[in-house]
Amino acid sequence: MIGEKTSRCGSVRRKATILATASVIAVSAYGPANLASGLGFKEAPADPPASIGYVPSSVPVRIEAPTARVYGLQKIAVNQVLQLADGSFSPPSVYLRVNRIDLDDTIISHTVGGHRFAITNPNKGDPAQAAIAGNDQGSIVEMWLSVEGFDLCVTPDTFYAVAVGYAGVFGGRLNSVLATIAQIFAQFQGTPLADFGPCLPLKTLLPLLEVFIDAGVPLPAMLPAENLDVYAYTIKVTTEPGLPSVTAPLAGVAVTQ
């Protein structure tokens, strides 16, 4: 009887955790025509939607990961405010639209009624076992985040190469773009950099990323990230029917007070 009761409690807690996380993550599907128009590089990415199609929970989910990989960064917009389920509004958040994001050793937690429900995926940095939002077959992942920590890792040479390669797109703005790159990375001049570049806070890189994205200039297909610590008010995953939207191969559940 004790074993049966423990099993039932564990099942209830697991369901509660999954439901809490599901309240933040929404999934929708779309056809190939919409996918083709949504990913064109020739036009500037659309602004964040005025309405996301549902009212998100008033309690955000905290997502932590020491390392991550961001695929297909399409849009960044700051000061985005959402109406929440209890009638209040979220603090100004950062809107990110990507194709996919992989999280290493992630902890996804949600506090309700004094209890902290957490999903962990301890993959020990193994990309094959990472927790993933989206997939590699054309998904779109939209996130409304309050950012405590989110460092992107990229070399200045990468930005210089892209800027010069798309000089015709920037036109008379090219010199100012190059100057912005130099200013942001000035602190790293003369220092050895890792192969994937220095890791800078998302806030520091925002002016540069917005210029590239709004000009329709493609960024590297994958951007490594570190020190991820965000509160997600909602995450919307749009993908083809039958394809995975969220996966966590090693997921475990814990409940604490």
CORQUIHU-V824785 format. One record per residue. N is the residue number from 1. RES is the residue in one small letter. PHI is phi as a letter, one per 40 degrees, with the letter a starting at -180 (none if undefined). D_CENTER is the distance of its C-alpha to the mean C-alpha in whole Angstrom. Layout:
BEGIN
n=[N | N]
res=[RES | RES]
phi=[PHI | PHI]
d_center=[D_CENTER | D_CENTER]
END
This chain:
BEGIN
n=[1 | 2 | 3 | 4 | 5 | 6 | 7 | 8 | 9 | 10 | 11 | 12 | 13 | 14 | 15 | 16 | 17 | 18 | 19 | 20 | 21 | 22 | 23 | 24 | 25 | 26 | 27 | 28 | 29 | 30 | 31 | 32 | 33 | 34 | 35 | 36 | 37 | 38 | 39 | 40 | 41 | 42 | 43 | 44 | 45 | 46 | 47 | 48 | 49 | 50 | 51 | 52 | 53 | 54 | 55 | 56 | 57 | 58 | 59 | 60 | 61 | 62 | 63 | 64 | 65 | 66 | 67 | 68 | 69 | 70 | 71 | 72 | 73 | 74 | 75 | 76 | 77 | 78 | 79 | 80 | 81 | 82 | 83 | 84 | 85 | 86 | 87 | 88 | 89 | 90 | 91 | 92 | 93 | 94 | 95 | 96 | 97 | 98 | 99 | 100 | 101 | 102 | 103 | 104 | 105 | 106 | 107 | 108 | 109 | 110 | 111 | 112 | 113 | 114 | 115 | 116 | 117 | 118 | 119 | 120 | 121 | 122 | 123 | 124 | 125 | 126 | 127 | 128 | 129 | 130 | 131 | 132 | 133 | 134 | 135 | 136 | 137 | 138 | 139 | 140 | 141 | 142 | 143 | 144 | 145 | 146 | 147 | 148 | 149 | 150 | 151 | 152 | 153 | 154 | 155 | 156 | 157 | 158 | 159 | 160 | 161 | 162 | 163 | 164 | 165 | 166 | 167 | 168 | 169 | 170 | 171 | 172 | 173 | 174 | 175 | 176 | 177 | 178 | 179 | 180 | 181 | 182 | 183 | 184 | 185 | 186 | 187 | 188 | 189 | 190 | 191 | 192 | 193 | 194 | 195 | 196 | 197 | 198 | 199 | 200 | 201 | 202 | 203 | 204 | 205 | 206 | 207 | 208 | 209 | 210 | 211 | 212 | 213 | 214 | 215 | 216 | 217 | 218 | 219 | 220 | 221 | 222 | 223 | 224 | 225 | 226 | 227 | 228 | 229 | 230 | 231 | 232 | 233 | 234 | 235 | 236 | 237 | 238 | 239 | 240 | 241 | 242 | 243 | 244 | 245 | 246 | 247 | 248 | 249 | 250 | 251 | 252 | 253 | 254 | 255 | 256 | 257]
res=[m | i | g | e | k | t | s | r | c | g | s | v | r | r | k | a | t | i | l | a | t | a | s | v | i | a | v | s | a | y | g | p | a | n | l | a | s | g | l | g | f | k | e | a | p | a | d | p | p | a | s | i | g | y | v | p | s | s | v | p | v | r | i | e | a | p | t | a | r | v | y | g | l | q | k | i | a | v | n | q | v | l | q | l | a | d | g | s | f | s | p | p | s | v | y | l | r | v | n | r | i | d | l | d | d | t | i | i | s | h | t | v | g | g | h | r | f | a | i | t | n | p | n | k | g | d | p | a | q | a | a | i | a | g | n | d | q | g | s | i | v | e | m | w | l | s | v | e | g | f | d | l | c | v | t | p | d | t | f | y | a | v | a | v | g | y | a | g | v | f | g | g | r | l | n | s | v | l | a | t | i | a | q | i | f | a | q | f | q | g | t | p | l | a | d | f | g | p | c | l | p | l | k | t | l | l | p | l | l | e | v | f | i | d | a | g | v | p | l | p | a | m | l | p | a | e | n | l | d | v | y | a | y | t | i | k | v | t | t | e | p | g | l | p | s | v | t | a | p | l | a | g | v | a | v | t | q]
phi=[none | c | c | c | c | c | c | c | c | c | c | c | c | c | c | c | c | c | c | c | c | c | c | b | b | b | b | b | b | a | c | d | c | c | c | c | c | c | b | c | c | c | b | c | d | c | c | d | c | c | b | c | g | a | b | c | c | c | b | c | c | c | b | b | a | c | b | a | b | b | b | g | c | b | a | b | a | b | f | c | b | b | c | b | c | c | g | c | b | c | c | d | b | c | c | b | b | b | c | a | b | b | b | c | f | c | b | b | b | a | b | b | f | g | b | b | c | b | b | b | b | c | c | f | g | c | d | c | b | c | c | b | b | g | a | c | b | g | c | b | b | b | b | b | b | c | c | c | a | a | b | c | b | a | c | c | c | c | c | c | c | c | c | c | c | b | d | c | c | c | f | c | c | d | c | c | c | c | c | c | d | c | c | c | b | d | c | b | c | g | b | c | b | c | d | c | g | c | b | b | d | d | d | c | c | d | d | c | c | c | c | c | c | c | c | g | c | c | c | d | d | b | b | c | b | b | f | c | a | b | b | c | c | a | b | b | b | b | a | c | d | g | c | c | b | b | b | a | d | b | c | b | b | b | b | b | c]
d_center=[44 | 42 | 40 | 39 | 38 | 36 | 34 | 34 | 32 | 30 | 29 | 29 | 26 | 24 | 24 | 24 | 21 | 19 | 20 | 19 | 15 | 16 | 17 | 13 | 12 | 14 | 15 | 17 | 19 | 20 | 23 | 23 | 24 | 21 | 19 | 21 | 22 | 18 | 17 | 20 | 20 | 23 | 22 | 20 | 16 | 17 | 17 | 14 | 16 | 19 | 19 | 16 | 19 | 19 | 20 | 17 | 18 | 19 | 18 | 14 | 13 | 12 | 10 | 11 | 11 | 14 | 12 | 9 | 9 | 7 | 9 | 11 | 9 | 11 | 11 | 10 | 13 | 14 | 16 | 15 | 17 | 17 | 20 | 20 | 22 | 25 | 25 | 24 | 21 | 18 | 18 | 16 | 12 | 10 | 9 | 6 | 7 | 7 | 9 | 8 | 6 | 9 | 9 | 13 | 15 | 13 | 14 | 13 | 16 | 17 | 21 | 23 | 27 | 27 | 26 | 22 | 21 | 19 | 17 | 17 | 17 | 19 | 18 | 20 | 18 | 19 | 16 | 18 | 18 | 14 | 12 | 10 | 8 | 10 | 13 | 15 | 17 | 15 | 13 | 11 | 7 | 7 | 6 | 9 | 8 | 11 | 10 | 13 | 12 | 9 | 11 | 11 | 14 | 16 | 20 | 22 | 24 | 21 | 21 | 24 | 25 | 22 | 24 | 28 | 27 | 26 | 29 | 30 | 27 | 27 | 31 | 32 | 29 | 29 | 30 | 28 | 25 | 27 | 28 | 24 | 23 | 26 | 26 | 22 | 23 | 27 | 26 | 26 | 29 | 31 | 29 | 28 | 24 | 23 | 22 | 19 | 19 | 19 | 16 | 16 | 14 | 11 | 14 | 17 | 15 | 14 | 18 | 18 | 15 | 16 | 19 | 18 | 16 | 18 | 21 | 20 | 20 | 17 | 15 | 15 | 14 | 12 | 11 | 12 | 10 | 12 | 13 | 9 | 11 | 9 | 11 | 9 | 12 | 11 | 8 | 10 | 11 | 14 | 16 | 19 | 21 | 22 | 19 | 16 | 13 | 12 | 14 | 15 | 19 | 20 | 19 | 21 | 22 | 23 | 25 | 26 | 28]
END
